[in-house]
Amino acid sequence: FTNPSCIGLVSYNCASACQTSVCTLRRNGTFPLQRWPCILQLMRILFYSTIATFVPIIVILVFWALLPSPSTFAATFSGWSNIAQHAMNSLFALFEILSTNVRPTLWVHIVFLEVFLAYYLGVAYITKATEGFYTYGFLDPHARHALLAAYIAAIGSGGALVLAVVKALVKLRVRTFRARGDAQWKAEGCEERNSSMDVEGEQRAEVLFFPASSYQLPLTSYKACCDVMIPTPYLPLSSP
């Protein structure tokens, strides 16, 4: 799980850098992902949910809670390797959560993340059948038969809990900066409200935005529950 996590972080940052570079060079502030098919936009948002709010933190919790051994810091190389792979990745995720304009992820993403964990669990047992070893020792049903189900359930529940905590942190960051610059926030299209629906007075539907690049403009808006799976392209209100 460690290697896919690191590969995902590198891929995410490279993709974001490309989108950001194009957005910076274009005068109208748009980027390629805005014109790509909706399925690719959705995959990009799910990609963010896995590498910035879920996978790195789960990797750290599992490694330091279940997998440390005397050899973890036995040599200089192994020590720095474990720090880089099982600590620094969460610092990248924390930067993405607190220092960018990414909006809160959706609750429905929990389903995809749990499916992703289940998929990796299957791969772990396929590896045992084909290569003869367990990627994680605690997955061996013969060694820890009584605790195996508890480990799997705890990791799955922990993944949902981590996503909920990260979602709360992002909401707090969004509200904090919106309160400090409300006028500019609305002018840049970071908030959009639909006031055409009046039920018992004035009822407004909030819209969540997600960026194509974490460092630039919003990408998509989810206007109703039926739009959760396939987002619609969104351009900032201030765009020409």
matplotlib code that plots the C-alpha trace (Angstrom):
import matplotlib.pyplot as plt

x = [0.0, 2.9, 4.2, 0.8, 0.4, 3.7, 3.0, -0.4, 1.0, 3.6, 1.1, -1.4, 1.1, 2.4, -1.1, -2.0, 1.2, 0.3, -3.2, -1.9, 0.8, -1.8, -4.2, -1.4, -0.5, -4.0, -5.5, -9.0, -7.8, -9.2, -7.5, -7.8, -9.7, -12.6, -13.2, -12.5, -15.4, -17.3, -16.1, -12.5, -13.5, -15.1, -12.0, -9.9, -12.0, -12.0, -8.2, -8.0, -10.2, -7.8, -4.4, -5.1, -7.7, -7.4, -4.6, -1.5, -3.1, -4.3, -0.8, 0.7, -1.8, -1.5, 2.3, 3.1, 0.4, 0.9, 4.1, 7.0, 9.9, 13.5, 14.7, 12.6, 15.4, 18.2, 20.1, 20.3, 18.8, 15.9, 15.2, 15.0, 13.1, 10.4, 10.2, 9.8, 7.3, 5.3, 5.4, 6.2, 3.2, 0.8, 2.5, 1.8, -1.8, -2.0, -0.7, -3.3, -6.0, -5.1, -3.2, -5.2, -8.7, -9.9, -13.6, -14.9, -15.2, -18.6, -19.9, -20.5, -16.8, -16.6, -18.2, -15.5, -12.7, -14.1, -14.3, -10.7, -9.6, -11.5, -9.8, -6.4, -7.3, -8.1, -4.8, -3.0, -4.4, -3.7, -0.1, 0.0, -1.3, 1.0, 4.2, 4.0, 4.0, 1.6, 2.2, 1.2, 1.8, -1.5, -3.4, -2.3, -5.4, -3.3, -1.1, -3.8, -7.1, -9.1, -7.9, -7.9, -11.6, -11.1, -8.1, -10.0, -13.1, -11.0, -9.1, -12.4, -14.0, -10.8, -10.9, -14.4, -13.5, -10.4, -12.5, -15.0, -12.3, -10.6, -14.0, -14.5, -11.1, -11.6, -15.0, -13.4, -10.7, -13.3, -15.5, -12.5, -11.2, -14.7, -15.5, -12.3, -12.9, -16.6, -16.9, -13.9, -14.9, -18.2, -16.7, -14.2, -17.0, -16.1, -19.7, -22.9, -26.4, -29.7, -32.4, -35.0, -36.5, -38.8, -40.1, -41.4, -39.8, -36.4, -34.7, -31.3, -29.3, -25.7, -23.3, -19.9, -17.0, -13.9, -10.8, -9.1, -5.8, -5.6, -3.9, -6.3, -9.9, -13.0, -13.8, -17.2, -20.4, -22.8, -26.2, -28.4, -28.1, -28.6, -25.5, -23.2, -21.8, -21.2, -20.3, -21.0, -18.3, -18.1, -16.4, -15.8, -18.3, -15.4, -14.3, -14.6]
y = [0.0, 2.3, 2.3, 3.0, 5.8, 7.5, 7.0, 8.5, 11.6, 12.1, 11.6, 14.0, 16.8, 16.4, 16.5, 19.5, 21.3, 20.8, 22.1, 25.0, 25.9, 26.0, 28.0, 30.5, 30.9, 31.4, 34.9, 33.7, 31.5, 28.2, 24.8, 21.7, 19.6, 21.9, 20.7, 17.1, 14.5, 14.5, 11.0, 12.3, 15.2, 12.8, 10.5, 13.6, 14.4, 10.8, 10.9, 13.8, 12.1, 9.1, 10.7, 13.9, 12.9, 9.1, 6.9, 8.7, 9.0, 5.3, 4.3, 6.1, 4.8, 1.2, 1.2, 2.8, 0.9, -2.6, -2.8, -1.2, -3.4, -3.1, -2.9, 0.2, 2.5, -0.1, 1.7, 5.2, 4.4, 2.4, 5.1, 7.9, 5.6, 4.9, 8.6, 9.6, 6.9, 6.8, 10.3, 12.8, 11.7, 13.0, 16.3, 16.6, 15.7, 18.2, 20.9, 20.1, 20.2, 23.5, 25.5, 25.2, 26.2, 22.6, 22.3, 19.6, 16.1, 14.4, 11.8, 9.5, 9.2, 7.0, 4.2, 4.5, 4.5, 1.5, -0.4, 0.7, -0.8, -4.0, -4.2, -3.9, -6.6, -8.9, -8.1, -8.9, -12.4, -12.8, -11.9, -14.6, -17.2, -16.3, -15.1, -16.9, -14.0, -11.5, -7.8, -7.2, -9.8, -9.1, -10.3, -13.9, -15.7, -18.5, -16.2, -13.9, -15.6, -14.0, -10.5, -10.5, -9.5, -6.8, -5.4, -5.3, -3.7, -1.1, -0.1, 0.3, 2.3, 4.3, 5.3, 6.7, 8.5, 10.1, 11.3, 12.8, 14.6, 15.9, 17.1, 19.0, 20.6, 21.7, 23.2, 25.1, 26.5, 27.5, 29.3, 31.0, 32.5, 33.2, 35.3, 37.3, 38.1, 37.5, 40.0, 38.7, 35.2, 35.7, 37.7, 34.9, 32.4, 30.4, 30.5, 30.3, 30.2, 29.5, 31.8, 30.8, 28.2, 29.6, 27.1, 28.6, 31.9, 31.9, 28.6, 28.5, 25.5, 25.6, 24.4, 22.7, 23.3, 21.3, 22.5, 20.9, 22.0, 22.4, 25.8, 27.4, 27.9, 25.8, 23.0, 21.5, 22.1, 19.6, 21.2, 18.3, 14.8, 13.5, 15.3, 13.8, 11.1, 13.1, 16.7, 19.5, 21.9, 25.1, 28.4, 31.1, 34.0, 36.4, 34.8, 36.9]
z = [0.0, 0.6, -2.9, -4.6, -2.0, -3.0, -6.7, -6.3, -4.5, -7.3, -10.0, -8.4, -7.9, -11.5, -12.9, -10.8, -11.8, -15.5, -15.1, -13.0, -15.6, -18.4, -16.3, -15.6, -19.2, -20.5, -20.1, -19.4, -16.5, -17.8, -17.8, -20.0, -17.4, -17.7, -21.3, -20.7, -20.5, -17.2, -16.4, -16.4, -14.2, -11.7, -11.8, -10.9, -7.9, -6.7, -7.2, -4.8, -2.3, -2.2, -2.1, -0.2, 2.4, 2.8, 1.6, 3.1, 6.5, 6.5, 5.5, 8.4, 11.0, 9.8, 9.6, 12.9, 14.8, 13.3, 11.4, 13.2, 14.1, 15.4, 11.8, 11.1, 12.3, 12.4, 9.6, 8.3, 5.0, 6.4, 8.9, 6.4, 4.0, 6.5, 7.4, 3.8, 3.0, 6.2, 7.5, 4.7, 2.6, 5.2, 5.3, 1.5, 2.2, 5.1, 2.7, 0.2, 2.8, 4.5, 2.0, -1.2, -2.4, -2.6, -1.5, 0.9, -0.7, -0.9, 1.5, -1.5, -2.0, 1.1, -1.1, -3.7, -1.0, 0.8, -2.6, -3.2, 0.2, -0.6, -4.0, -2.3, 0.2, -2.7, -4.3, -1.1, -1.1, -4.8, -4.1, -1.4, -3.8, -6.6, -4.8, -1.5, 0.9, 2.6, 1.9, 5.5, 8.2, 10.0, 6.9, 7.6, 8.9, 10.4, 12.5, 13.8, 13.0, 15.8, 15.0, 11.2, 10.9, 13.6, 11.7, 8.4, 10.0, 11.9, 8.7, 6.8, 9.6, 10.1, 6.4, 6.7, 9.9, 8.3, 5.4, 7.8, 9.8, 6.7, 5.4, 8.6, 8.4, 4.8, 5.7, 8.6, 6.3, 3.7, 6.2, 7.8, 4.6, 3.2, 6.4, 5.9, 2.2, 1.5, -1.3, -3.2, -2.5, -4.3, -7.1, -7.9, -8.1, -5.0, -3.9, -5.8, -4.5, -6.3, -5.0, -7.5, -5.1, -2.4, 0.1, 3.3, 2.6, 1.0, 0.5, -1.1, -2.5, -1.8, -4.5, -3.8, -6.0, -6.8, -8.5, -11.5, -10.0, -6.3, -6.6, -9.1, -10.0, -9.2, -11.7, -11.1, -9.2, -7.7, -8.0, -6.7, -5.5, -9.0, -10.1, -7.5, -9.7, -12.9, -12.3, -14.7, -16.0, -14.1, -15.0, -12.4, -12.4, -12.9, -16.2, -19.3]

ax = plt.figure().add_subplot(projection="3d")
ax.plot(x, y, z, "-o")
ax.set_aspect("equal")
plt.show()
